[in-house]
Amino acid sequence: MKVKQIHKNIGVSIEGIDLSKIDENTFKKIKDLWVQYLIIIFPKQNISDEDHIKFGKKFGELEVHPSLSHRSSKNPEIYRVSNVDENGKIIPNKETSWQYLKQSWLWHTDSSFRKIPSNGSILHGISTTNKGGNTLFANMYKAYEDLDETLKEKIQNLRVVHDHEYIINLSKELSRRKNKGNYDKLDPVIHPLVRRHPVTKKPSLFLSPHTMVKIVDYDYDKGRKLLEKLIEHSIQPKYVYEHIWNNDDIIMWDNRCTMHSVKPFNNNIIKRIMHRVTLVGDKEPVMA
């Protein structure tokens, strides 16, 4: 098991293991490194969806994503972050599922639209591209830590409305359609803007631009400006690791203290097939 730090402020890579065959001692080391470094890269993991699910379940229960069209027909725990259907054909850009997936190019935190958001995600790059499609991960502990004290005091008790419908509203194409796709109904939820990690007890910014509607009990326009300011601060290069994918890379990240996005690529002609399992959260976010 070879561990290497990949960025000054976030992430390690682990080589020399097979995620389909790990013992309890190895699992404990992985879990400790995940909490410490926020993201882990596992190169050269040519594993099946079933082994992917099995590895994910070592950390707890797995989510079933609200978007029906992106669920694997064989394994509902697998969320297909793919512009390719299950027959291997690129999804036409007029399809609602294509439009929905393109919203993942925005910065976000997985499952921020749930009352109990996800603990983490594990993404398998099955067919990747180096012509765009890189994934960016931001350290939200560090982003919060570096704010000036006046701003920290200003935001410490603020709460934000998160709504799955907002993802759809942000797409000009989807928002004007009658048929916006098939999704499980989820009511809006309210989360703290600054949350405390349940394991490390450290505070971090809790931002998810593709679901954040407004700050509760705050002037709407001023609230949006404040959120945009915090987003821009958080995605500075010093907080962000950019991953250039190779086929069969697996990345695991902690949704309780990171934010991520995908760099654009020509998804009309380039196939990008990624399968994700998402760890069910165990606690509602607590204000720091």
C-alpha positions in Angstrom: 0.0 0.0 0.0 1.8 3.1 -1.3 0.4 6.5 -0.1 1.4 9.7 -1.8 0.1 13.3 -1.2 -1.2 14.9 -4.4 -1.8 18.5 -3.3 -0.6 20.7 -0.5 -4.1 21.2 0.9 -6.1 18.2 -0.2 -5.8 14.6 -1.3 -3.6 11.5 -1.5 -3.3 8.6 -3.9 -3.1 5.0 -2.8 -1.5 2.3 -5.0 -0.7 -1.3 -4.5 -4.1 -2.5 -3.4 -7.2 -4.1 -5.1 -10.4 -2.5 -3.8 -12.3 -5.8 -4.6 -10.0 -7.6 -2.1 -9.2 -5.6 1.0 -9.0 -6.8 4.6 -10.3 -5.0 7.6 -6.8 -3.6 8.5 -6.5 -2.1 5.0 -10.0 -0.7 5.2 -9.3 1.0 8.5 -6.2 2.7 7.0 -8.2 3.9 4.0 -11.0 5.3 6.2 -8.4 7.1 8.4 -6.7 8.6 5.3 -10.0 9.6 3.8 -11.0 11.6 6.9 -7.5 13.2 7.1 -7.0 14.1 3.4 -10.6 14.5 2.2 -10.1 12.7 -1.2 -8.3 9.5 -2.2 -7.3 8.5 -5.7 -7.1 4.8 -6.3 -5.4 4.2 -9.8 -5.8 1.1 -11.8 -8.9 -0.4 -10.2 -10.6 -2.5 -13.0 -13.4 -3.7 -10.7 -17.0 -4.6 -11.4 -20.0 -2.5 -10.3 -20.8 -5.3 -7.8 -17.3 -4.9 -6.2 -17.7 -1.1 -6.4 -20.9 -1.5 -4.4 -19.4 -4.0 -2.0 -16.5 -1.5 -1.2 -18.9 1.3 -0.7 -21.0 -0.7 1.7 -18.0 -1.1 4.0 -18.6 2.6 4.9 -22.4 2.2 5.4 -25.7 2.3 3.5 -25.7 3.5 -0.1 -28.0 6.1 -1.7 -30.3 5.6 -4.6 -30.2 8.8 -6.7 -33.4 10.7 -7.3 -32.8 10.9 -11.1 -34.4 7.7 -12.4 -32.8 8.0 -15.9 -29.3 7.9 -14.4 -29.7 4.8 -12.2 -28.2 1.6 -13.4 -31.0 -0.8 -14.5 -29.0 -3.7 -12.9 -27.8 -2.1 -9.7 -29.8 0.9 -8.5 -27.1 2.0 -6.1 -24.9 2.8 -9.2 -25.5 6.4 -10.4 -24.4 6.6 -14.0 -22.6 9.9 -14.4 -22.4 9.2 -18.1 -23.4 10.9 -21.4 -23.7 7.3 -22.8 -26.8 5.1 -22.4 -26.6 1.5 -21.2 -26.4 0.3 -24.9 -23.2 2.4 -25.3 -24.7 5.1 -27.4 -24.1 8.8 -26.7 -27.3 10.4 -25.4 -28.6 13.1 -27.8 -28.2 16.6 -26.3 -31.9 17.3 -26.5 -32.7 14.5 -24.0 -33.5 15.6 -20.5 -31.0 13.2 -19.0 -28.2 14.8 -21.0 -29.3 18.3 -20.0 -29.5 17.2 -16.3 -26.1 15.6 -16.3 -24.5 18.7 -17.8 -25.4 20.5 -14.5 -22.6 18.5 -12.8 -20.2 20.8 -14.5 -21.2 23.4 -11.9 -19.6 23.4 -8.5 -21.6 21.3 -6.1 -21.7 19.0 -3.1 -23.4 15.6 -3.7 -26.8 15.2 -2.1 -26.9 18.7 -0.5 -30.6 18.7 -1.5 -31.3 15.9 1.1 -32.3 16.6 4.7 -29.4 14.3 5.7 -26.8 14.9 2.9 -24.3 12.2 1.8 -21.2 11.4 3.8 -19.1 10.7 0.7 -19.0 9.5 -2.9 -16.9 6.9 -4.7 -16.5 7.5 -8.5 -15.2 4.9 -11.0 -13.8 6.3 -14.2 -14.7 3.5 -16.7 -14.3 5.4 -20.0 -12.6 8.8 -19.5 -11.2 11.5 -21.6 -8.2 13.9 -21.3 -9.9 16.4 -23.6 -11.6 18.1 -20.8 -13.7 16.3 -18.2 -11.2 16.8 -15.4 -12.7 16.9 -11.9 -11.9 19.6 -9.5 -12.1 19.2 -5.7 -12.0 22.0 -3.1 -11.0 21.9 0.5 -13.8 23.6 2.4 -12.1 23.4 5.8 -9.2 25.5 4.5 -11.5 27.9 2.6 -13.4 28.6 5.8 -10.2 28.8 7.9 -8.7 31.6 5.7 -11.7 33.9 5.8 -11.2 37.0 7.8 -12.7 37.1 11.3 -15.3 39.7 10.4 -16.7 37.6 7.6 -16.6 34.5 9.8 -18.7 36.3 12.4 -21.1 37.5 9.7 -21.9 34.0 8.4 -21.6 31.8 11.4 -25.3 31.6 12.1 -26.7 31.8 8.6 -28.7 29.0 7.0 -29.3 28.3 3.3 -32.2 26.7 1.4 -31.1 23.8 -0.8 -33.5 22.4 -3.4 -33.1 19.6 -6.0 -35.5 21.6 -8.3 -32.9 24.4 -8.4 -30.6 22.1 -10.4 -33.2 21.9 -13.1 -34.1 25.6 -13.0 -30.4 26.5 -13.6 -30.6 24.8 -17.0 -32.3 27.2 -19.5 -33.2 24.2 -21.7 -34.7 22.1 -18.9 -36.5 24.9 -17.2 -38.7 25.8 -20.2 -39.8 22.2 -20.8 -43.0 20.6 -19.6 -41.2 17.2 -19.3 -38.2 17.9 -17.2 -37.4 14.2 -16.6 -38.3 11.6 -14.0 -37.1 12.3 -10.5 -38.1 11.3 -7.0 -39.9 14.2 -5.3 -37.7 15.9 -2.7 -38.9 18.9 -0.6 -36.5 21.9 -0.1 -34.3 21.6 3.0 -32.3 24.1 5.1 -28.7 23.6 6.0 -26.1 25.8 7.9 -23.7 27.8 5.8 -20.9 26.8 8.1 -21.1 23.2 9.3 -19.1 21.1 11.8 -17.7 17.8 10.6 -19.1 15.0 12.8 -15.8 13.1 13.0 -13.1 15.7 13.0 -15.2 18.4 14.7 -13.7 21.0 12.4 -15.8 23.8 10.8 -16.1 24.2 7.0 -18.1 26.1 4.5 -21.1 24.1 3.2 -21.6 25.4 -0.3 -23.4 23.7 -3.2 -24.0 26.3 -6.0 -26.3 24.0 -8.0 -28.8 23.6 -5.2 -28.4 26.8 -3.1 -31.5 28.9 -3.5 -31.2 31.7 -0.9 -30.0 32.5 2.6 -32.9 32.2 5.1 -34.2 35.6 6.5 -31.8 37.6 4.4 -32.3 40.0 1.6 -32.3 37.8 -1.5 -29.9 39.9 -3.7 -27.5 40.6 -0.9 -27.6 36.9 0.0 -26.8 35.8 -3.5 -23.9 38.2 -3.6 -22.6 36.8 -0.3 -22.9 33.2 -1.6 -21.1 34.1 -4.8 -18.3 35.8 -2.9 -17.8 32.7 -0.8 -17.9 30.4 -3.8 -15.2 32.5 -5.6 -13.1 32.4 -2.5 -13.4 28.6 -2.1 -12.4 27.7 -5.7 -9.0 29.4 -5.7 -6.2 27.1 -6.9 -4.6 26.9 -3.5 -7.7 25.0 -2.2 -8.3 22.9 -5.3 -6.9 19.7 -6.7 -7.6 19.0 -10.4 -7.7 15.4 -11.4 -6.9 14.3 -14.9 -8.6 11.0 -15.4 -7.2 7.6 -16.6 -9.5 4.7 -17.2 -10.2 2.7 -14.0 -9.2 5.5 -11.6 -11.4 5.5 -8.6 -11.8 8.6 -6.5 -13.4 8.8 -3.1 -14.2 12.1 -1.4 -15.8 13.4 1.8 -19.0 15.4 0.9 -19.0 16.9 4.5 -16.0 19.1 3.8 -15.4 19.3 0.0 -17.0 20.7 -3.1 -16.4 19.5 -6.7 -17.1 20.2 -10.3 -16.3 18.9 -13.8 -14.4 20.8 -16.5 -16.4 21.0 -19.7 -15.7 18.6 -22.6 -17.5 18.0 -25.9 -20.1 15.6 -24.6 -21.8 15.5 -28.0 -19.1 13.3 -29.5 -16.8 12.2 -26.6 -17.9 9.3 -24.5 -17.4 9.7 -20.8 -18.7 6.8 -18.6 -18.4 7.2 -14.8 -20.2 5.1 -12.2 -20.7 6.4 -8.7 -21.9 5.1 -5.4 -22.9 7.6 -2.7 -22.7 7.0 1.0 -25.8 7.7 3.0 -25.4 10.5 5.5 -25.8 9.6 9.2 -26.5 13.0 10.7 -28.1 16.3 9.7 -25.4 19.0 9.3 -24.7 20.8 12.5 -24.0 24.5 12.6 -20.4 25.2 13.6 
